[in-house]
Amino acid sequence: MKDKVILCIKGFFMGIANIIPGVSGGTLAITMGIYEELIEAISHFFTRLKSNLNFLMPIIIGALVSIVIGSKIIGYSLDEFPLPTILFFTGLILGGLPMLYKKIKGSFKISNVVIFISTFAIIIGLMFLKSGSYVSFENMHLLDYIMLFIVGVVAAATMIIPGISGSFMLMVMGYYKPILNTINDLTSFNNIGSNLAILIPFGIGVLVGIVLIAKLIEFLFKKFEVPTYFGIIGFVLASIIGIFVSAENLTFSILPFIIGILLFIIGFIIAIKLGDE
């Protein structure tokens, strides 16, 4: 029972992470020590159905709860307290670095360092992509629903790849606020039919994208484990910069900074503790 509660908590933080532009749920899965097991469970879901469900269901429940609740709370926190909120998640990310370092210790070959620099540069490059106008979900046609499916696939891939923020990519494609507003509207039990018509094709795309990228990452772990971890660390470190770049209305003042530092420490400790469980 304790293990399931811990997995639920980890899923909760992963779900919240995918709401915040610049934060990756995959990153937090790594810092909390469940990434490889998560990838394997998704990639071989039907071959070990019972054990995979026992592992995945608490994570999914935690993630869904955080998305339903967090879509409102996180939006408010980022608007009203951006610096403390961002520093808390920065602590969650950095708290997992000691565990990642153990994976690459003593393997600092030039090729691995090049991989690290390359993945770091990819994320920094993505930060310069700007979103255009947001899409509208009014007067939807068949092509619009197909596009929702495709957007779901892309978002899922970036959600599970460490360091690449699914919500940031949704912003780039112009779907972030419309999707978030649709979730908020649905959880308020408004326009249920039309909101489900939007979220179902998007959700199916998310599921397909997660399975496809899980297969790819599992292959990389099996064939190129150490280089893959070098790449992941590049993604993770760059994502910290991405959190601050993606933030809106970010200003520095003494009290929010002090509160933010305390939350950073709390986040750091949470990541270390959850990573050990």
C-alpha positions as CSV (number, residue, x, y, z in Angstrom):
1,M,0.0,0.0,0.0
2,K,2.8,2.4,0.9
3,D,4.4,1.8,-2.5
4,K,1.2,2.7,-4.3
5,V,0.8,5.9,-2.3
6,I,4.4,6.9,-3.2
7,L,3.8,6.1,-6.9
8,C,0.6,8.2,-6.7
9,I,2.5,11.1,-5.3
10,K,5.1,10.8,-8.0
11,G,2.4,10.8,-10.6
12,F,0.9,13.8,-9.0
13,F,4.1,15.8,-9.5
14,M,4.5,14.5,-13.0
15,G,1.0,15.6,-13.9
16,I,1.6,19.1,-12.5
17,A,4.9,19.3,-14.4
18,N,3.1,18.7,-17.7
19,I,0.9,21.7,-17.0
20,I,3.7,24.2,-16.6
21,P,5.4,25.5,-19.8
22,G,9.1,24.6,-19.6
23,V,8.7,21.7,-17.2
24,S,8.8,18.1,-18.4
25,G,6.9,15.2,-16.8
26,G,9.7,13.0,-18.1
27,T,12.3,15.0,-16.2
28,L,10.5,14.5,-12.9
29,A,10.0,10.8,-13.7
30,I,13.8,10.6,-13.9
31,T,14.5,12.7,-10.8
32,M,12.0,10.5,-8.9
33,G,13.7,7.3,-10.0
34,I,10.8,5.7,-12.0
35,Y,11.7,6.6,-15.6
36,E,13.2,3.4,-16.8
37,E,10.5,1.3,-15.2
38,L,7.8,3.6,-16.6
39,I,9.2,3.3,-20.1
40,E,9.3,-0.5,-19.8
41,A,5.8,-0.8,-18.4
42,I,4.4,1.4,-21.3
43,S,6.4,-0.3,-24.0
44,H,5.4,-3.9,-22.8
45,F,2.0,-3.0,-21.4
46,F,0.2,-6.1,-22.6
47,T,2.9,-8.7,-22.1
48,R,2.9,-8.2,-18.3
49,L,-0.5,-6.7,-18.0
50,K,-1.2,-7.2,-14.3
51,S,2.2,-6.1,-13.0
52,N,2.2,-3.1,-15.4
53,L,-1.2,-2.0,-14.3
54,N,-0.2,-2.3,-10.6
55,F,2.7,0.0,-11.4
56,L,1.0,2.4,-13.8
57,M,-2.4,2.9,-12.2
58,P,-1.3,4.8,-9.1
59,I,0.9,7.0,-11.3
60,I,-2.0,7.7,-13.7
61,I,-4.4,8.4,-10.9
62,G,-2.0,10.8,-9.3
63,A,-1.4,12.5,-12.6
64,L,-5.1,12.9,-13.4
65,V,-5.8,14.3,-10.0
66,S,-3.0,16.8,-10.4
67,I,-4.2,17.8,-13.9
68,V,-7.8,18.3,-12.8
69,I,-6.8,20.2,-9.6
70,G,-3.6,21.7,-10.8
71,S,-4.9,23.2,-14.1
72,K,-6.6,25.8,-11.8
73,I,-4.1,26.0,-9.0
74,I,-1.0,26.1,-11.1
75,G,-2.5,28.7,-13.5
76,Y,-3.2,30.9,-10.4
77,S,0.2,30.3,-8.8
78,L,2.1,31.2,-12.0
79,D,0.0,34.3,-12.4
80,E,0.2,35.5,-8.8
81,F,3.5,33.9,-7.5
82,P,5.6,33.0,-10.6
83,L,9.0,33.1,-8.9
84,P,8.2,30.9,-5.9
85,T,6.4,28.4,-8.2
86,I,9.2,28.2,-10.7
87,L,11.9,27.8,-7.9
88,F,9.9,25.0,-6.4
89,F,9.9,23.0,-9.6
90,T,13.6,23.9,-10.2
91,G,14.3,22.3,-6.9
92,L,12.4,19.2,-7.9
93,I,14.5,18.9,-11.1
94,L,17.9,19.6,-9.5
95,G,17.2,17.2,-6.7
96,G,17.4,14.3,-9.1
97,L,20.8,15.2,-10.6
98,P,22.9,13.2,-8.0
99,M,21.0,10.1,-9.0
100,L,21.6,10.9,-12.7
101,Y,25.3,11.5,-12.1
102,K,25.7,7.9,-10.7
103,K,24.5,6.6,-14.1
104,I,27.4,8.4,-16.0
105,K,30.1,8.4,-13.4
106,G,33.5,7.6,-15.0
107,S,32.2,7.7,-18.6
108,F,33.2,11.2,-19.7
109,K,34.3,10.3,-23.3
110,I,34.3,13.0,-26.0
111,S,31.4,11.3,-27.8
112,N,29.2,11.4,-24.6
113,V,30.1,15.0,-23.9
114,V,29.1,15.9,-27.5
115,I,25.8,14.2,-27.0
116,F,25.3,16.2,-23.8
117,I,26.1,19.5,-25.6
118,S,23.8,18.6,-28.5
119,T,20.7,17.8,-26.4
120,F,21.4,20.9,-24.3
121,A,21.6,23.0,-27.5
122,I,18.3,21.5,-28.9
123,I,16.3,22.6,-25.9
124,I,17.9,26.1,-25.9
125,G,17.1,26.3,-29.6
126,L,13.4,25.4,-28.9
127,M,13.2,28.3,-26.5
128,F,13.5,30.7,-29.5
129,L,10.4,29.2,-31.1
130,K,7.5,31.6,-30.5
131,S,3.9,30.6,-30.6
132,G,1.6,32.3,-33.0
133,S,-2.1,33.1,-32.4
134,Y,-4.0,30.5,-30.4
135,V,-6.3,28.2,-32.3
136,S,-10.1,28.3,-31.9
137,F,-12.2,25.3,-31.1
138,E,-15.3,26.9,-32.6
139,N,-16.9,25.5,-35.8
140,M,-14.7,22.4,-35.7
141,H,-14.4,20.2,-38.9
142,L,-12.9,16.8,-39.5
143,L,-9.4,18.1,-40.3
144,D,-9.5,20.1,-37.0
145,Y,-10.1,16.8,-35.1
146,I,-7.4,15.0,-37.0
147,M,-5.1,17.9,-36.1
148,L,-6.0,17.5,-32.4
149,F,-4.9,13.9,-32.6
150,I,-1.6,14.9,-34.2
151,V,-1.0,17.6,-31.6
152,G,-1.7,15.0,-28.9
153,V,0.9,12.7,-30.4
154,V,3.5,15.5,-30.5
155,A,2.6,16.7,-27.0
156,A,2.9,13.1,-25.6
157,A,6.3,12.6,-27.1
158,T,7.6,15.8,-25.6
159,M,5.9,15.0,-22.3
160,I,7.8,11.7,-21.9
161,I,11.1,12.9,-23.3
162,P,13.0,14.4,-20.4
163,G,13.7,18.1,-20.6
164,I,11.2,18.8,-23.4
165,S,8.1,20.4,-22.1
166,G,4.8,19.1,-23.6
167,S,3.0,22.3,-22.5
168,F,5.7,24.4,-24.1
169,M,5.3,22.6,-27.4
170,L,1.6,23.1,-27.2
171,M,2.3,26.9,-26.7
172,V,4.4,26.9,-29.8
173,M,1.6,25.2,-31.8
174,G,-1.0,27.6,-30.4
175,Y,-2.9,24.9,-28.5
176,Y,-1.8,25.4,-24.9
177,K,-4.4,27.9,-23.6
178,P,-7.3,26.4,-25.6
179,I,-6.6,22.9,-24.3
180,L,-6.1,24.2,-20.7
181,N,-9.3,26.3,-20.9
182,T,-11.2,23.2,-22.2
183,I,-10.0,21.1,-19.3
184,N,-11.0,23.9,-16.9
185,D,-14.4,24.2,-18.5
186,L,-14.9,20.4,-18.4
187,T,-13.9,20.1,-14.7
188,S,-16.5,22.9,-14.0
189,F,-19.1,20.7,-15.7
190,N,-19.7,23.2,-18.5
191,N,-20.3,22.3,-22.1
192,I,-19.5,18.6,-21.4
193,G,-20.3,17.3,-24.8
194,S,-18.3,19.8,-26.9
195,N,-15.4,19.7,-24.4
196,L,-15.2,15.9,-24.6
197,A,-15.4,16.1,-28.4
198,I,-12.2,18.2,-28.2
199,L,-10.3,16.3,-25.5
200,I,-11.0,12.7,-26.7
201,P,-9.1,12.9,-30.0
202,F,-6.4,14.8,-28.3
203,G,-6.2,12.2,-25.5
204,I,-6.1,9.3,-28.0
205,G,-3.2,11.1,-29.7
206,V,-1.5,11.4,-26.3
207,L,-1.8,7.7,-25.7
208,V,-0.4,6.8,-29.2
209,G,2.5,9.2,-28.8
210,I,3.4,7.8,-25.4
211,V,3.6,4.2,-26.7
212,L,5.6,5.1,-29.8
213,I,8.2,7.2,-27.9
214,A,8.4,4.6,-25.1
215,K,9.5,2.0,-27.6
216,L,12.2,4.3,-29.0
217,I,13.6,5.3,-25.6
218,E,13.6,1.6,-24.4
219,F,15.7,0.7,-27.4
220,L,18.1,3.5,-26.6
221,F,18.5,2.4,-23.0
222,K,19.2,-1.1,-24.0
223,K,21.7,-0.3,-26.7
224,F,23.2,3.0,-25.6
225,E,22.5,3.4,-21.9
226,V,25.4,5.7,-20.9
227,P,25.2,8.0,-24.0
228,T,21.4,8.1,-23.5
229,Y,21.9,9.4,-20.0
230,F,24.3,12.0,-21.1
231,G,21.7,13.2,-23.6
232,I,19.0,13.2,-20.8
233,I,21.2,15.3,-18.5
234,G,21.6,17.8,-21.3
235,F,17.8,17.9,-21.7
236,V,17.3,18.3,-17.9
237,L,19.8,21.1,-17.4
238,A,18.6,23.0,-20.3
239,S,15.0,22.6,-19.1
240,I,15.8,24.6,-16.0
241,I,16.6,27.6,-18.2
242,G,13.5,26.8,-20.2
243,I,11.3,27.2,-17.1
244,F,12.5,30.8,-16.6
245,V,12.4,31.7,-20.3
246,S,8.8,30.4,-20.6
247,A,7.6,32.2,-17.4
248,E,5.3,35.2,-17.9
249,N,5.2,38.2,-15.5
250,L,8.4,37.1,-13.8
251,T,9.7,39.8,-11.5
252,F,12.3,39.7,-8.7
253,S,11.6,41.1,-5.3
254,I,12.9,40.2,-1.8
255,L,9.9,38.4,-0.2
256,P,9.0,36.2,-3.2
257,F,12.6,35.4,-3.7
258,I,13.0,34.3,0.0
259,I,9.8,32.2,-0.2
260,G,11.1,30.8,-3.5
261,I,14.4,29.7,-2.0
262,L,12.6,27.9,0.8
263,L,10.3,26.2,-1.8
264,F,13.4,25.3,-3.9
265,I,14.9,23.6,-0.9
266,I,11.6,21.8,-0.2
267,G,11.4,20.7,-3.8
268,F,15.1,19.5,-3.8
269,I,14.5,17.4,-0.7
270,I,11.2,16.0,-2.1
271,A,13.0,14.9,-5.3
272,I,15.9,13.2,-3.3
273,K,13.5,11.4,-1.0
274,L,11.1,10.2,-3.7
275,G,14.1,9.2,-5.8
276,D,15.2,6.9,-3.0
277,E,11.8,5.2,-2.6
